[in-house]
Amino acid sequence: KQEVTQIPAALSVPEGENLVLNCSFTDSAIYNLQWFRQDPGKGLTSLLLIQSSQREQTSGRLNASLDKSSGRSTLYIAASQPGDSATYLCAVKGKAAGNKLTFGGGTRVLVKP
Amino acid sequence: DTAVSQTPKYLVTQMGNDKSIKCEQNLGHDTMYWYKQDSKKFLKIMFSYNNKELIINETVPNRFSPKSPDKAHLNLHINSLELGDSAVYFCASSLRDRVTPLHFGNGTRLTVT
């Protein structure tokens, strides 16, 4: 059974510092890994999707890496801004029945001005 | 606007009642999902439909019954509501491929009193 873990559960940094968010998963038989952002009272917004054959994806200040063999992904957010404050979730799409997406518990980020 | 939209946004009801949540997507996706987010913010998949066919049915009480009249709609009906059903329910959609990110609705906050 796939399990996805995100550590730390919460993170607070001053504005301008780079953010490093970690995600680990137990079953490497995946199709892709996705990073999402969730703002309070809102749904999830997709940030990046990394296919299992890829090592990283970049979008603006965001960069996500994937090491499938070790079951790890890292989301880097450069030069953090107060608007980056949100909960960040990672999810893996497994090759098991139904190709379902399994989510981690999220990292709650606060960027202080 | 292209989006996943679900109604209602808030639902407050008493134990024992029956209620429905509706979801519609206009993204042209062929797969739709219901997720439950509990008070600890863990997201768990409940159901998934592909072209009106049920493909994922997690361990969910049979008081929960999804209905998909067409591939753009996936509704969730809940019978005999219990206190433990209080949560935020998210609808999501995607294509049944390995490269399309999941798109989420803004959630329905269900409170059972």
Interface residues (C-beta under 8 A of the other chain):
Chain A: Y31 N32 Q34 F36 G41 K42 G43 L44 T45 S46 L49 Q51 S52 T87 L89 A91 K93 A97 G98 N99 K100 L101 T102 F103 G105 G106
Chain B: V4 Y33 K40 K41 F42 L43 K44 I45 S48 I55 I56 F90 A92 R96 R98 V99 P101 L102 H103 F104 G105 N106 G107
